[in-house]
C-alpha cells in the first residue's frame, strides 16, 4: 500500500510539476495511482502561488499579485497545461477530421485559435484573482489553492475508465482509462469537501462558493472532454492540459463572484 502511494505521488509530481521528483515506474498501476494523487500536486502548486502573491499584494497591489499567482503554476508545470490548451484549441478550431486535427495539435507552432484561447484564459484568471485579492490575501490564497486542486482533479476524472486515448502513444495514452470510476468520484468528493473546508475559514458563504467552484470546474472540464471525445476520438496529453486550464479558469470565476 505504501509503495503504491509513493509511486503515485512520484508519478503525479514528476509528470505534472517541475518539482525534483524522479518517476521510477511508468506502468499502468503507477499511472493509476498518479492520477488519483494529481490533486495533491495541484495543492502544492496552488500553495506556492499563494505564497508568492502575498508580498506582491502588500507592496504592489492586487493586480500584480494576481499576475504572479497565475505565473507560478505556469512555471511549476513548464507551461505544459497552457501549451496543451493552445494545441487543443487549434485542433478543435481547425474544423478538420480527427486525424488532421491531431496532426495540427502535434505541431510546435501555435495558431490563431490557440493564441485566442491563451489570451482569454489568462486574462480571465488574472481578473478573477485580482478581484479576490481586492478583498484580502486570504481570499486570493483560497482561490489559488482551490483552483489549482480543481484543475488536477479534472485530470483524475478525465483518466477514468471508459475514456479512450486518441493516440496509441504519449502521456494521454499512458494514463487514459486507468482510474476506476468509483475512485475518481471518491477523489472528487474529497477535494470538494476540502475546498469547502478551506472556504469555511472565510465564512459559510465562502465555503459554499468554494465547493460550487470545484463542481463548476469539473462541469466545464467535462463539457470539453466530451467534445474532444466526439471530435478527436479520445484524450491526448494536450487535451489533459486544456482540461486543467479550463477547470482552473471556471473555478476562479466562481470564486471571484459575490
N, C-alpha and C positions, 0 to 999 in steps of 0.2 A: 504493500500500500504506500509506504513512504517513498519507495523508489518510483512508483508511478507518479506521485505528486511532484517529486523532484524533477523527473523527466518532463512533466507537463509545464512546470514553471520555467525550466530551461528552454523548452520549445517556444513558449509564449514570449518570454523576454528576449530570446535570441533571434526570433524572426520578426517580432513586432516593435522592437526598440533597438537603440544603439547601445544599451547598457552592456558592459563587458561580460556577457554570459555565453558560454560555449555550449552549443547544441550537440549532445552526444548520441542522440538517437533520432532517426528520421523515418521510422516505420509508422504504420497506421495507428498503433497503440499510443505512441508518443504524440502523434498529431492530434488524436482524440483528446488526450489529457491536456495538451497545449491549448486547444481551442476552448476547452472548458475553463482553463485558467486565464484566458485572454482578458477578461475584465480586470483582473489583478494588475496586469501590465498597464491597462488604462488608468487604474487608480494611481499607480506610481507616476505616470506621465502627467496626469492632472495635478497631482500634488506638487510636482516640480514647477509646473506652470503657475500655480497659485503662489508659490514662494517667490518666484521671480517678479510677479505682478505687485507684490506688497511694497517694496521700496519705491517702485516707479509711481505707484498711486500716491504715495506720500510726497514724492519730490516733483512729479511732473503732471499728475492728474490722471483721470480715468481713461482717457483716450489712449495715451501712450502705454498705460498699464494693460489695456485690452490688446493692443498690438503685440506687446511682448508675450502676453498669455497665449495668444494664437500662434506666435512664432515658436514657442518652446516645443509643443507637440510636433510641429513640422521638423524641427531639428532632431528631436529624440526619435523620430521614425524615419530619418533620412529623406523626408518628403515623399515617402513611398505611397502614402494614402492620397496625398494631393495629386501625385503623378497618376495613380490609378483612377482617381476621379476624372482627370482630364482625358485620359485614354478612353475611359468608358463613355464619356460624353461624345468624344469624336466618333467612336464606333457606332453608338446608337444614333447619333445625329446624322451619320452618313446616309442612312436610309437604305443601305445595301444589304444583300443577303448575309446570313450568319458568317459564312466563310470569309467573305470580303471584309465584313465588319471586324472580325477577329484579326485579320491581317493589318487593318488600319490601327487597331489597338496595340499591336506589337511594334509599330514604327516608333522611332525615337523622337520624332518631332511632334509638336502639339499644334493641332488645327484650330480653326475658329471656334468650334463648339467647346473644345477643351479650355481655351482661353476664357471664353464667356463663363463657363461653369466655375473656373477658379476665381475669377474676379467677383462674381456674385456670392459665392460661398464664403470667401474670405471677408468680403465686406459685411455680410450678414453676421458672421461670427464676431468680428470686431465691434460692430454696432451693438450687438446683444450684450457682449461682455462689458462694453463701456457703460451701458445702461445699468448693468448690475453693479459695477464698481462705483457708480454715482451714489448709490445708497450706502455701501460700505465695502471694505475689503472682504469681510466675512461672506457677504452675498456673492461677490465675484469669485471667491475661492470655492464656494459650494458649486457655483455654475461651472467652473473649470474642471473640478473633480468629477461631478456627476456626468457632464457631457463626455468627458474622456472615457469614463467607465461604460457609459451607454454606447459609445461608438464601438468599443471592443466587444460588448455584449451582442451587438448586431452581427459581428463576425461569428460568434458562437452559434447563434441561431441560423446563420447562413450555411454553416458547416453541418447542419443536421442531416440525418439520414433521409434519403428521398430527393435531395437536391444534387443533381449531377454536375460533373465538371464539363466545361465547354471544350476543353482541350485535354489530351492524354498526358500532358507534361506540365511542369510548373507548380508553383505553390498552391494554386487553386485546386489542381488535381490531387495534390498531396493531402489536403485537408477536407476536400469535398465529401460529404456523406459520412464523416467519421463520428459525429456526435449523436448519440441516441436522442430521439425527440424528448423523452421524459427528462433526460439530463439537461438538455437545453432549456426546457421550461423551468426546471428547478433552479438553474443558474439565473434565469430571467427573474424569477420570483425573489431570489435572494438579493440581486442587485437592486431591484425596485424597492425592497424593504430597507436596504441600507441607504439608498438615496433619500427615502422618506425620513430616515433617522437623522441623516445629515441636515436635511432641510428643517427638521424639528428644532435644531439649535437656533434657528431664526424665528421660530413661531409655528403655530399649527397650519396657517395658510401656506407657509413656505414648505412645510412637509408635504402637503397635498400637491403643491406645484412641482416639487422635485420628483415625486412618484409619477405625476402626469407627464413630466418631461421625458422620463425613461420610456413610458408607454408610447408617447408620440414619436420618439426617436425610433423605436422598433417598428412602429407602423409605417413611417416614412421609408425606412430601410427595406421593409417587406414589400412595399409597392415597387421599389426599384428592383429588388431581387426577382419579383415575378415578371417584371418587364424584361429583364435580362434573360430569364429562362425562356421566355417566348421568342425573343429576338436572336439570342445567341446560342440557345440550347443548354445553358447551364452557367456556371460561375468560373471565373478566372481570378488570378491574383489581382488584376486591375479592378475587377468587379468588387472584390473584397475591399479594396481601397475606396472605391466610390461609395460603398455601403457605409463604411466607417465615417466618412466626411458628411454624408447625408444625415446619418443619425446624430452626429455631434452638432450639426447646424440646427436640426429640428429641436434638439434638447435645449440648446442655448436660446433659441427664440422663445420657447415656452417659459424658460426660467427668467427671461427679461420682462415678461408680462407682469402686470399687476404692481 
